[in-house]
Amino acid sequence: MRRIMMFNHVAADGSFTTPDGRLDWVVQEPAIDRSAVEGMPGGDTILFGRRTYDMFESYWPHALDNSTPAPHGRGSPENRAMAIWINDAAKLVFSRTRKTVTWAHSRLLGEFDPAEVAGLKRQKGKDILIFGSGTIVSLLAQHGLIDEYHFVVSPLFLAGGRPLIGDLPQNVPLRLLEAKAYPSGNVSLRYAPGS
Protein backbone atom coordinates (compact mmCIF):
# COMPACT_ATOMS: atom_id res chain seq x y z
CA MET A 1 0.00 0.00 0.00
CA ARG A 2 1.23 3.49 -0.83
CA ARG A 3 1.70 6.01 1.95
CA ILE A 4 0.77 9.70 2.01
CA MET A 5 3.63 11.80 3.35
CA MET A 6 2.98 15.44 4.29
CA PHE A 7 5.93 17.87 4.22
CA ASN A 8 5.52 21.49 5.27
CA HIS A 9 7.49 24.40 6.65
CA VAL A 10 5.64 25.97 9.58
CA ALA A 11 6.43 28.87 11.87
CA ALA A 12 6.75 28.18 15.60
CA ASP A 13 3.10 29.26 16.00
CA GLY A 14 1.90 26.61 13.50
CA SER A 15 1.30 29.04 10.62
CA PHE A 16 2.39 27.89 7.17
CA THR A 17 1.79 31.03 5.10
CA THR A 18 1.40 34.73 5.63
CA PRO A 19 -2.21 36.01 5.37
CA ASP A 20 -1.66 36.61 1.63
CA GLY A 21 -0.08 33.18 1.02
CA ARG A 22 3.60 34.20 0.85
CA LEU A 23 6.38 31.81 1.85
CA ASP A 24 9.26 34.31 1.92
CA TRP A 25 9.51 33.95 5.71
CA VAL A 26 10.95 30.39 5.58
CA VAL A 27 14.32 30.18 7.36
CA GLN A 28 16.73 28.50 4.96
CA GLU A 29 18.68 25.38 5.93
CA PRO A 30 20.75 23.69 3.18
CA ALA A 31 20.94 20.42 5.14
CA ILE A 32 17.12 20.14 5.05
CA ASP A 33 17.13 20.67 1.28
CA ARG A 34 19.78 17.93 0.89
CA SER A 35 17.71 15.57 3.03
CA ALA A 36 14.60 16.33 0.94
CA VAL A 37 16.48 15.49 -2.26
CA GLU A 38 17.72 12.22 -0.76
CA GLY A 39 14.12 11.22 0.07
CA MET A 40 12.58 12.11 -3.32
CA PRO A 41 13.15 8.71 -4.99
CA GLY A 42 10.71 7.22 -2.46
CA GLY A 43 7.77 9.10 -4.00
CA ASP A 44 6.28 9.43 -7.46
CA THR A 45 3.07 11.43 -6.94
CA ILE A 46 2.16 14.82 -5.43
CA LEU A 47 -1.29 15.80 -4.14
CA PHE A 48 -2.20 19.49 -4.38
CA GLY A 49 -4.89 21.92 -3.43
CA ARG A 50 -5.56 24.51 -6.13
CA ARG A 51 -3.63 27.41 -4.56
CA THR A 52 -0.46 25.39 -3.95
CA TYR A 53 -0.72 23.86 -7.42
CA ASP A 54 -0.97 27.36 -8.93
CA MET A 55 2.14 28.42 -6.98
CA PHE A 56 4.13 25.35 -7.98
CA GLU A 57 2.98 25.64 -11.60
CA SER A 58 4.20 29.24 -11.75
CA TYR A 59 7.74 28.24 -10.74
CA TRP A 60 8.78 24.59 -11.11
CA PRO A 61 8.19 24.09 -14.88
CA HIS A 62 10.64 26.99 -15.43
CA ALA A 63 13.09 26.26 -12.58
CA LEU A 64 15.71 24.66 -14.80
CA ASP A 65 15.91 27.64 -17.18
CA ASN A 66 16.18 30.15 -14.27
CA SER A 67 13.45 32.33 -15.80
CA THR A 68 11.61 32.83 -12.48
CA PRO A 69 12.88 33.60 -8.96
CA ALA A 70 13.40 30.52 -6.77
CA PRO A 71 10.92 29.84 -3.94
CA HIS A 72 12.16 30.70 -0.48
CA GLY A 73 15.10 32.44 -2.20
CA ARG A 74 16.68 29.11 -3.21
CA GLY A 75 19.02 28.59 -6.12
CA SER A 76 21.17 25.50 -5.61
CA PRO A 77 21.95 22.01 -6.91
CA GLU A 78 19.22 20.77 -4.56
CA ASN A 79 16.75 23.19 -6.15
CA ARG A 80 17.67 21.75 -9.57
CA ALA A 81 17.19 18.16 -8.35
CA MET A 82 13.82 19.11 -6.83
CA ALA A 83 12.78 20.71 -10.13
CA ILE A 84 13.56 17.55 -12.10
CA TRP A 85 11.68 15.32 -9.63
CA ILE A 86 8.64 17.62 -9.29
CA ASN A 87 8.30 18.05 -13.05
CA ASP A 88 8.49 14.27 -13.61
CA ALA A 89 6.12 13.33 -10.76
CA ALA A 90 2.41 12.71 -11.23
CA LYS A 91 0.51 15.77 -9.96
CA LEU A 92 -3.06 15.32 -8.72
CA VAL A 93 -5.00 18.53 -8.13
CA PHE A 94 -8.12 18.95 -6.01
CA SER A 95 -10.02 21.97 -7.28
CA ARG A 96 -13.65 22.99 -7.65
CA THR A 97 -12.73 26.04 -9.73
CA ARG A 98 -10.06 24.97 -12.22
CA LYS A 99 -11.41 23.45 -15.39
CA THR A 100 -8.11 22.18 -16.84
CA VAL A 101 -4.49 21.58 -15.90
CA THR A 102 -1.74 21.75 -18.51
CA TRP A 103 1.48 21.18 -16.54
CA ALA A 104 3.03 17.85 -17.60
CA HIS A 105 1.83 14.78 -15.67
CA SER A 106 -1.03 16.71 -14.01
CA ARG A 107 -4.56 15.45 -13.52
CA LEU A 108 -7.56 17.34 -12.15
CA LEU A 109 -9.49 15.46 -9.44
CA GLY A 110 -12.22 18.01 -8.71
CA GLU A 111 -13.76 17.99 -5.23
CA PHE A 112 -11.93 16.21 -2.40
CA ASP A 113 -13.24 12.67 -1.96
CA PRO A 114 -11.71 10.56 0.86
CA ALA A 115 -12.76 7.32 -0.85
CA GLU A 116 -10.89 8.38 -4.00
CA VAL A 117 -7.76 9.12 -1.95
CA ALA A 118 -8.03 5.78 -0.14
CA GLY A 119 -8.23 4.17 -3.61
CA LEU A 120 -5.06 6.00 -4.69
CA LYS A 121 -3.28 4.58 -1.66
CA ARG A 122 -4.27 1.04 -2.71
CA GLN A 123 -2.83 1.49 -6.21
CA LYS A 124 0.66 0.29 -7.10
CA GLY A 125 3.33 2.93 -6.93
CA LYS A 126 5.60 4.80 -4.60
CA ASP A 127 4.71 7.21 -1.79
CA ILE A 128 2.37 10.15 -2.39
CA LEU A 129 3.61 13.53 -1.12
CA ILE A 130 1.71 16.67 -0.25
CA PHE A 131 3.24 20.12 0.22
CA GLY A 132 1.41 23.27 1.32
CA SER A 133 -2.26 22.68 0.51
CA GLY A 134 -3.55 23.40 4.03
CA THR A 135 -7.19 22.73 3.18
CA ILE A 136 -6.37 19.33 1.66
CA VAL A 137 -3.95 18.46 4.49
CA SER A 138 -6.75 19.24 6.97
CA LEU A 139 -9.22 17.03 5.06
CA LEU A 140 -6.70 14.20 4.80
CA ALA A 141 -5.99 14.46 8.55
CA GLN A 142 -9.73 14.45 9.34
CA HIS A 143 -10.10 11.16 7.44
CA GLY A 144 -6.93 9.54 8.82
CA LEU A 145 -5.32 9.36 5.38
CA ILE A 146 -1.87 10.84 6.18
CA ASP A 147 0.74 8.22 7.11
CA GLU A 148 3.53 10.60 8.07
CA TYR A 149 3.73 14.27 8.98
CA HIS A 150 7.06 16.01 8.40
CA PHE A 151 7.21 19.55 9.77
CA VAL A 152 10.15 21.92 9.52
CA VAL A 153 9.51 24.38 12.32
CA SER A 154 11.17 27.76 11.72
CA PRO A 155 12.23 29.98 14.64
CA LEU A 156 9.68 32.78 14.25
CA PHE A 157 6.03 33.67 14.72
CA LEU A 158 4.02 34.86 11.71
CA ALA A 159 1.81 37.86 12.38
CA GLY A 160 -1.66 36.87 11.18
CA GLY A 161 -0.36 33.69 9.53
CA ARG A 162 -2.65 30.92 8.30
CA PRO A 163 -2.62 27.68 10.32
CA LEU A 164 -1.69 24.56 8.40
CA ILE A 165 -4.26 22.20 9.91
CA GLY A 166 -7.70 23.26 11.07
CA ASP A 167 -11.29 22.13 11.55
CA LEU A 168 -10.41 18.75 13.06
CA PRO A 169 -13.50 17.27 14.76
CA GLN A 170 -11.36 15.52 17.38
CA ASN A 171 -7.81 15.33 18.68
CA VAL A 172 -5.35 13.37 16.53
CA PRO A 173 -2.54 11.85 18.63
CA LEU A 174 0.86 11.67 16.95
CA ARG A 175 3.87 9.45 17.62
CA LEU A 176 7.30 11.08 17.26
CA LEU A 177 9.52 9.30 14.72
CA GLU A 178 12.39 11.78 14.58
CA ALA A 179 13.42 15.21 15.87
CA LYS A 180 16.47 17.07 14.63
CA ALA A 181 17.68 20.61 15.34
CA TYR A 182 19.73 22.65 12.87
CA PRO A 183 22.14 25.61 13.30
CA SER A 184 19.62 27.91 11.58
CA GLY A 185 17.19 27.36 14.47
CA ASN A 186 14.95 25.15 12.35
CA VAL A 187 13.76 21.91 13.88
CA SER A 188 12.69 18.96 11.74
CA LEU A 189 9.92 16.84 13.28
CA ARG A 190 8.54 13.61 11.82
CA TYR A 191 5.37 12.06 13.24
CA ALA A 192 3.13 9.11 12.48
CA PRO A 193 -0.52 9.04 13.53
CA GLY A 194 -1.16 7.19 16.79
CA SER A 195 0.11 7.40 20.34
HUWOPE-V708524 format. One record per backbone hydrogen bond with DSSP energy under -0.5 kcal/mol. CO is the residue of the C=O (numbers start at 1). NH is the residue of the N-H. If there is no record, write none. Layout:
BEGIN
((CO NH) (CO NH))
END
This chain:
BEGIN
((3 5) (3 128) (4 6) (4 147) (4 148) (5 130) (6 150) (7 132) (8 152) (10 154) (11 14) (14 164) (15 11) (17 162) (18 21) (22 18) (23 26) (26 28) (29 32) (29 33) (30 34) (31 35) (32 36) (33 37) (34 38) (35 39) (36 40) (37 40) (39 42) (40 43) (42 127) (44 90) (45 129) (46 92) (47 131) (48 94) (49 53) (50 54) (51 55) (52 56) (53 57) (54 58) (55 59) (56 59) (56 60) (59 62) (60 63) (62 65) (62 67) (63 66) (70 73) (71 74) (76 80) (77 81) (78 82) (79 83) (80 84) (81 85) (82 86) (83 87) (84 88) (85 89) (90 46) (90 92) (91 93) (91 107) (92 48) (92 94) (93 95) (93 109) (93 110) (94 50) (103 106) (105 91) (107 93) (110 95) (113 117) (114 118) (115 119) (116 120) (117 121) (118 122) (119 123) (120 123) (121 2) (127 44) (127 45) (128 5) (129 47) (130 7) (133 137) (134 138) (135 139) (136 140) (137 141) (138 142) (139 143) (140 145) (141 144) (148 6) (148 150) (149 151) (149 191) (150 8) (151 153) (151 189) (152 10) (152 154) (153 187) (154 12) (154 156) (156 12) (156 13) (157 159) (158 161) (162 16) (162 17) (171 173) (173 194) (174 176) (175 192) (178 190) (180 188) (182 185) (186 182) (187 153) (187 189) (188 180) (189 151) (190 177) (190 178) (191 149) (192 175))
END
